Amino acid sequence: MSNYGLFVRFTLRAGASEAFDALIRETTAGIQAHEPGTLVYACHEVAGAPNQRVFFELYADQAAFEEHERQPHTRHFLSERAKYVEKTEVDRLQPYAGKYPAGVEK
């Protein structure tokens, strides 16, 4: 089985960054505690673009991503994010080369 990855860019509504970031901290706590199949869930601010957030997500496989989507903390994030997000762009990734955490198949 191969990994499943996403690159997500959120454009936040004006003044929404603090509340969005709090929602993300809450969500990532659930991911860390309950999702062994989520290998990387990295959230970043974008230098020079205060209303942009980018996420790199790497799952053990498609099933791990689907399990992530079923989690209560993820469902809460998905239902709440519309309050803070103006635009969402998602690229589905197919890893083929690079440096990955130990034990992660390409």
N, C-alpha and C positions, 0 to 999 in steps of 0.2 A: 504494500500500500504506500501511496505517496502522501506527502503533506498537503495541506490545503491552506492557502494564505489569502489575506485581504490587505489592501491598502485603502484606507478611508480618509477622505478630507471633508471636514465639517467647516462651513462658514457660519459663524455665530451671529445672532441678532445683536445689534448695538446694545451694550450694557449687560449682556447675558453671560459673559465669560466666567465670572465668579461662581454663579449658580451652576453652570454647566460643569465646571471643574469639580465642584463639590459632588455633583451627581456621578462623575467619572470616578472620583476617589471611592465613593460608596460601591460602585459597580466593580471596580478592580479588586476591592477587598473580597467580594464574593467569588470572583474568578480565582484569586489566589487560594482561597480556602476550599473550593469545591470543584475545580476543573483540572484534573491531572492531564487531560488531553489537550488543554490549551497550553502550548509550549511557549509562546511569546504573545503578550498583549501590551504593546508599548504605545503610550500616548505622549504626544509632543506638542508644545506650542511652536509656532512658526516665527522665527526671528523676523522682525519688521512687519509682521502681519498679525496684530493682536487679536483679531477676530477669527483666526484660522487655527484649527487643531487637526493634526494628522495622527492616524493610528496605523501601526503595523501589527497584524494579527497572524499568527502561525499556529495551526492546529495539527495534531498528529495525523489526521485524515478527515475526510468529509463527515464521517460519523461523529467525530469529536466536535466539529463545528456545529452540527445539528444538535448535539447535546448542550453545547454552549447556548444556542438559541432557545432551548427549553428551560433554562435555569430561571428561577424567580428574579434574581438580581438583573439578569439580562432583559427579561421581559419588562421589568420595571423601567430600566434605562430606555428601552425602545418606546414605551408608552409616554415617558416624560420628556424625551429629547426635543420633541416638536416645539415645546415652549421656548427653547433656547436656540434652535438651529434654523437658519434661513435656507441653507442648501447643503445637500449631502452628495458626495461623489464617491463611488465604490469601484475599485478595480479588483477583480478576482485574479489571484496569482497562481502560477504553476512553477514552483521552485525547480531549478535544474542545475545550479552550480552556486558555490559560495561557501562561506564559513558559517556554520550553524552550531548551536549548543551541542555538547557531547550527547551522543545517542539519538540525535535527530537524523532521520533518513532524508535524502534529497528527493 
